[in-house]
Amino acid sequence: MLLVVPGVAGAATSNERSVFIVTAGDAAKANQRKYGIPASVTVAQAILESSWGGSDLARKTKNHFGMKCSRGVYGIIATGCANSPTTECDKQKGCYPTVGAFRVYRSVVDSFADHGHKLYESSRYDPAFKHSGNADQFIREVHKAGYATDPGYSDKVIKLMKQYDLYRFN
């Protein structure tokens, strides 16, 4: 599965976006069956986190979710870690550029599988799974549990789910 769109990150054509959505939807539905994560959430996160597969991180590491390494630990699916520019947000500094250590994958399929595995296996996301039938609340709970530092993260994911009717994958 190739989820990289040509051109500048985020500047995918309508056709390229459609192909990305359908391809990501197939991978997301597999995660939904295995882990109970609404497929619409997974597709929207992949769009947002990878800029339609065109971000440097997605192209170089096949990481479509901004999955990070923690003190050099990259989990059971990734093959290593790579440093990449990113933006983090906190209450003291606001949002600021920095460099983070991100997981590296053999394939985009592995990136999707690791995303599902991490959400399912990490107890901090347990409250989200009480809302598997409500994609909007599911992503709000994932965000609240610390998935992303961007204060507007869940609103951005929900906007993508609505804009591209990603709920159809659930």
Secondary structure, DSSP 8 states (H G I E B T S, - for coil): -----SSSTT---HHHHHHHHHHHHHHHHHHHHHH---HHHHHHHHHHHHTTTTSHHHHHH--SS--B-BTTB-TTT--EEEEEEEEEEETTTEEEEEEEEEEE-SSHHHHHHHHHHHHHH-GGGGGGGGGTT-HHHHHHHHHHTTS---TTHHHHHHHHHHHTTGGGG-
